[in-house]
Amino acid sequence: MLIAEMIRRRVGGRWREYAMAGGVLLLAVGFQNATLRHLPLKDYRPYAVGQSIVDNRKTADELGVAGPVYATEYAYRNVVSGADTIVLSS
């Protein structure tokens, strides 16, 4: 934001939009270059430093926590009578 404000104050006229776009482009390329050369800002991988691959492969039952619950709702409409029927599966 500071760079954008500096560009806005120093560059005027019709070149302001090009200067702002160039500044954003340089910022994006710099961020991408830093993450490609080094580790990402947040290492979310299961094999990141300090993570145990064996522990991360355990299921919810093995960890003793409740697993995800999925439910599907089906809605049927009788064309003749117009009655709606809802069926839940869990």
Buried (B, 14 or more C-beta within 10 A) or exposed (E): EEEEEEBEEEBEEEEEEEBBEEBEEEEEEEEEEEEEEEEEEEEEEEEEEEEEEEEEEEEEEEEEEEEEEEEEEEEEEEEEEEEEEEEEEE
